[in-house]
Amino acid sequence: MAEPLERLTNLLALLLETKMPLTLEQIANELHGQYPLNETARRGSFERDKSVLRDLGVPIEQQVLAGDQAGRTAYRIDRRRYELADLDLSADERQALQLAVAAARSDDAWGQEGLWKLGVGSERPALTVAAMVPSFEALPPLREAASSRSPAVFVYREVERTLDPYGLLLRDGYWYVIGHDHARREVRTYRVDRIHGEVRVGAPASFERPADFDIRLVFPADPKLLGEPEREVTRAIVRIAGSRAALVAAEVGDQAVVRRFDDGTIDVEVPCVNRDAFRSWVLGLTDNAVVLGPEDLRSDVIQWLTAIAGAR
């Protein structure tokens, strides 16, 4: 079962992103593995989550459906009611707000919720931080494929992939689709915003999702490792100031510390697959972290920070 804050964050993102109201069954299917399988327990967990969001001022709308789903209740969030009135933020002001979030490195779902209210998540800005709720053309067909157990065919890294999508997950501002890759004959994770062109949905009921599938267990726990498994992992060396050394050592593990200095400063070796996530991690440490190598990664971070400074 997902942690409550993670489940609430994903529920909020799902209800903001959906165009059509979703029933509890559809919500549980979309957030596979995050709600109990037992119907009574699932309803209880959802009602608690809904109550928490409404207490925070989230306007969850509900309607009774007709037709073949007559009598069922469906839910959604109207962005126009949810977001605050236009604050007239310029592009620079919006970017500064996101930089402040990255610097704070808040994993608090309510910090993200506040930014969604500001409308920061309503369009994709130049700087990606965890508070985004991005929307892409590939999401609706992928959701349809996951819900109907249909294979999805799309182009990723210039290669056509056929995937049995087990579920979608929002993590650190990115949507990921996780499922069984036909060509590789194993479970793979793909970032939705890197899918090129249309997503073709195959025949429904073409596969069965494993009964014991838990989306959290197949998703990398370390945000710096989020990326395509076929990409080589870069080992980054980062110098951490003494004031943050203990916290970082606890985060990455003592085995990652490759050098210690008399003033408390440490050098750590950490994996880097997703450079966006790695740069956000470094930025979150502000002036307490310096990337020492490899040289191409150091240059990439310097150019990124220079571009941000020049845009302010």
Secondary structure as GFF3:
##gff-version 3
##sequence-region A 1 312
A	DSSP	alpha_helix	4	17	.	.	.	ID=ss1
A	DSSP	beta_strand	22	23	.	.	.	ID=ss2
A	DSSP	alpha_helix	24	30	.	.	.	ID=ss3
A	DSSP	alpha_helix	39	55	.	.	.	ID=ss4
A	DSSP	beta_strand	60	64	.	.	.	ID=ss5
A	DSSP	three_ten_helix	67	69	.	.	.	ID=ss6
A	DSSP	beta_strand	73	77	.	.	.	ID=ss7
A	DSSP	alpha_helix	79	82	.	.	.	ID=ss8
A	DSSP	alpha_helix	91	104	.	.	.	ID=ss9
A	DSSP	alpha_helix	109	117	.	.	.	ID=ss10
A	DSSP	three_ten_helix	120	122	.	.	.	ID=ss11
A	DSSP	alpha_helix	139	148	.	.	.	ID=ss12
A	DSSP	beta_strand	152	156	.	.	.	ID=ss13
A	DSSP	beta_strand	159	171	.	.	.	ID=ss14
A	DSSP	beta_strand	174	181	.	.	.	ID=ss15
A	DSSP	beta_strand	186	191	.	.	.	ID=ss16
A	DSSP	three_ten_helix	192	194	.	.	.	ID=ss17
A	DSSP	beta_strand	195	201	.	.	.	ID=ss18
A	DSSP	three_ten_helix	223	225	.	.	.	ID=ss19
A	DSSP	beta_strand	234	240	.	.	.	ID=ss20
A	DSSP	alpha_helix	242	252	.	.	.	ID=ss21
A	DSSP	three_ten_helix	254	256	.	.	.	ID=ss22
A	DSSP	beta_strand	257	260	.	.	.	ID=ss23
A	DSSP	beta_strand	266	272	.	.	.	ID=ss24
A	DSSP	alpha_helix	275	284	.	.	.	ID=ss25
A	DSSP	three_ten_helix	286	288	.	.	.	ID=ss26
A	DSSP	beta_strand	289	293	.	.	.	ID=ss27
A	DSSP	alpha_helix	295	311	.	.	.	ID=ss28
###
